[in-house]
Amino acid sequence: MVFSPQLFFRRSRSRSHRNSGFSLVELLVSVGILLTVLAIVCEQIAAMQKMSASEAAKLDITQQTREFLNQTVRDLHMSGYPGPSVYATQPTLDNPSVAAGLVSVSPTQVIMEGDVNGEGQVYSVAFSYVAADPNDPNCPCVRRGAIPKSAAFPWAQPAAASYTQAEHLVPPGTGAGQSGQDIFQFLDRNGNPVDLSTGNDISTPQGALNVASIATIKINLMLATSQRDPASGQPVTVALSALARPRQ
């Protein structure tokens, strides 16, 4: 048998080439694994993006509502200033220069009078829950309206034409789909709830006694953002609260 170097090296290269390649099955398995890893990575990236958008929405609505709460607390702290007692001859409550303090209270509304801007002008200020407004898609909301006091009794003051508001509230109450608490809670000097069942404004003697017993007002706001929780699919909610002590 004659040995041929050319034939030997040609067969060696052929065997080496066959041994170094991939079969179709191996290639398909590799591609499948790669696609699976990419799908997991993309899913995690999408979840992180949704979470980031959710946190950004929470931060934005929290900042706006915190400003509204701070304004509410500042106003309530000025409730009743300047009152009748600062004058040598006490004027009646229909005097535009006299602040009556808390005028009317309920779980969804507070009306008060005070020099809220520190400029010597008494304002009638109303904080009111609005369940729905056909002209405002941002409701349910709580609105703050302030107007210079006119020469009329506190419970007969006109409503303000302009207002600021805290938007996208979860409706107050303890039923399904509600926040679980009232927007306004009223406590006496011992921290007990004030009973408003027999009157909640100063237009009647009993109502005036009830309102005068209020030492602290707790404001509770729960907001629903436009973003949904990536895990539950439910709207992301933010709960904020504050305490105010009326000057009256």
N, C-alpha and C positions, 0 to 999 in steps of 0.2 A: 504494500500500500504506500502510495507516494504522499508525503506530507506537503500540504500547500499552506504556507503562512498567510497568504491573502484570504483563503477560504476560512482559516481559523479565526482571524481577526474580524472578518465580516460576520461570522456566526456569533462571536462574543458580543459585538456591538448590538446585534439584533436581540440577543437575550437580555442585555443590560437595558436596552430601550423599553422592552416589554415589562421588565421588572420595576422600572422607575415610574410608570404611568399610573393613572387612576381609572378604576372601572366606573361605569355609569351609575351603579348602585352607590358607590362611595361618594360620588359627586352629588347625587341627589340627597343623601343623608347629610352631607356637609351644608348644602344649601338650606335644607330644612332646619338644621340647628341654628344657622345664622339668622334665618327669618324669625325663628322663635325668640332669640335673644333681642333682635331689633324690635319686635312687637312689645316685649316686656319693657324695654327702655323707653319706647315711644309712649306707652301707657303711663309710665311713671312721670314722664315729662308733661304729658297732658294733665295729670292729676295735680302736679306742682303748679302749673299755670292757672288751673281753676282755683286752687287754694290761694295763690297770690292775688288773683282778682277778687276773691271773697274777702281777704284781709284788707285789701285796698278799699273796698266798698264799706267795710265795717269802720275803718279808720275815718273815712270821709264823713259818714253819717254820724259817727260818735263825736267828732269835732264840732259839727254844726249843732247837734243837739246839746252838747255841753255848753256852748255859748248861749243857747236859749235858756238852759237851766240857770246858768250864772246870772243872766239878766233877770229872771224870775225871782231868784233869791235876793238880788240887790233891791228890786222893787219892793218886795215884801218887808225887807228890813227898814224901808222908809215909810211903811204904812203908818198912817196916823200922824205924820209930821208935816207941817205944824198943826197941832191939835188945838182945841178951844182953850186948853189950860195955859197956853203960852201968852194969852192976851189978858190984860188987866180986867177988861169987861168981856166975859165969855160970849162970843157971838153964836148964833144958831148955825146948824149944819148946812143950811142952804147958802151960806156965805162962800164965795169962790176962793177965799183966802184960807179957809179952814179945811183940814183933812180929817175925814171921819174915820180913817183906818180901814179895817175890814168892813165891807158893806154887805156882801152876800157870799155865801160859801155853799158848796155842794161837792160831791165826789168827782164832778166833771167841770166845775166852774168856780172861779174866785174873782170877785170884783172888789177893788180896794181904792183908796184915795191916799195920795201922798206926794211930796215934792221929790219925785223920783230922779230928776235931773240935777238937783241941788242948785236951782236957779231962782228959787223963791216963788215958783209957779206950782200950784197944786194941780195934779192930774187925776182924772178918773181912769183907772187901768183895769182891764178885764182880761182874764185868762180863760179861754173857753175851748172845750173839746168839740170838734166838728166831725161827725161820723162820715158824712159824705157831702161833696159839693160838685154839682154837675160841671162847674167851670174850673175845677181844680182836681186833676188826677192824683195829686200828692196827698189827698186826704184818704183815710182818717188822719187828723192832725190836731194839734193844740195851737191856738192862735193867741197872740198878745196884741191888744189894741189899746192905745193911750190917747187921751184927748184932754185939753185944758178944761178944768172944772167950770161949769156954767153956774149961773145964779139959780140953782134948783137943788132940791134935796138929793142926797147921794144915790138913792134908789131910782131916781128919775133922770139920771144923766143920759145923754144920747150915746149911741154906740160910735166907736171910732171908725172912720172910713178906710183907714190903712192899717196894716198889721204886719207882724212877723210871725213865723210859725215853725213848729217842729213837725216834720213830715213823716209819712209812712208809718204811723203808729199801729201797733196791734191793739184792737179794740179793748178797752178796759172791762173788767168783770171776771167772773169765775166760771163762765160757761165754756163750751167747746170753742176753740179758735180764739179765745180771749186771753188777755195777759195774766189773769189770775189775781189782780188787785185793782184798786181804784187809782185814778190819777192823783187825786188829792186826799190825803188823810189828815185828820185834825186831832191834836192831842192837847190835854190840859197841862197844868203845871206839874202834875204828878205822873205824866206820861200815859194817862188813860185816854181812850177814845172819847171825843166829845159827841154827845147824843144830839143830833140835829133833827130828830123826828118831830119836835114841837115848834120848829122855827129855825130858819137858817139865814135870815137877813135882819137888819136893824130897823126895819119899818114897823116892827111890833115889839112890845116890851119883852116877851119871852124870847123872841129871836135875838134881840139885842143882848140879853143875858147869855144866851148860848154862844154867840159870836165873841162876846167879851171874855169868855172862859178859854178861848183858844190861845195857847202859848206857843205851840209849834205846829208847823205845816210840813208834812212830808210829801214831796212830789215824786211820782213814779212814772217813768216813761219806758215803754218797750217798743222797739222799732224793728220793722222787717225790711231788710235790704233787698235789692233787686237780684242779688246773687243767691245761688243755692249751694248748700253744703255738698261737697263731692261724695261724701259717704252716704248720707241719708236722702239726699235729693230735696230736702225741705229748705224753705227760705232761711237765710242766716238772720238771726235776731240779735239785737243788742239791748241790754237792760241798763238804764241809768236812773239814779235817784239822788235827791238832795233834800236837806233840811233847811227850813227858814223859820226865823223867829220874828214875827211882826212886832214893830215898835209900839203899837197901840197899848 
